[in-house]
Amino acid sequence: MNKIKKLITVVLCVSLLLPYNVSAHSGRTDSSGGHRDNKNASGLGYYHYHCGGYPAHLHPDGVCPYSSSASSSSSSSAKKTNTTKKVSKYYWASTVKKVQKKLNKLGYKCGKADGVYGKKTKKAIKKFQKDEGLTVSGSINKVLLKKLKISI
C-alpha cells in the first residue's frame, strides 16, 4: 500500500511538470460552443465560437467552417441551422470569401480566402476603407461591397 501511495505521488508530481495548453474565457458557452465577447477581445464581434479546439471563429450561414459537414459553397436558400444567432448575409461564408478574394487581389493581405471573418480580414477591410475614404469600421456592409464591386 505504501508503494502505491508513493507511485501516485510521483505520477501527480510529474504531471504538474508537463506543459498545459489552456485557453479559457469568462462566461458560459451554448451547446455549440458559442459565447458572448462583449469587449470584442477576439476581434470577431460580440459573439463567437470555439469548436473542436479550433481558434475563435464565427459560424457563417449557421455552420461551423471547421465542421466536416460544412460545405465550401452556399446559397441564399441554404437552411440556417444556428438558432442562437442569425448571421447577417454580409458575414455568410460565401460573402466573406468574395471579399477576401477581392481584397487579396487588390493587395490588401487578408490571408487565405476561406470564408472566415477573422482578424486579418478585419484589418484588411479597415485599411481598404481608410484608403478609399470610407467610414473605417472593419465591417462588411453594403457600402464596402459596392466599392469592391461585389454582389450577393
Buried (B, 14 or more C-beta within 10 A) or exposed (E): EEEEEEEEEEEEEEEEEEEEEEEEBEEEEBEBBBBBBEEEEBBBBEBBBBBEEBBBBBBBBBBBBBEEEBEEEBEEEBEEEBEEBEBEEBBBBBBBBBBBBBBBEEEBEBBEBBBBBBBBBBBBBBBBBEEEEBEBEBBBBEBBBEBBEBEE
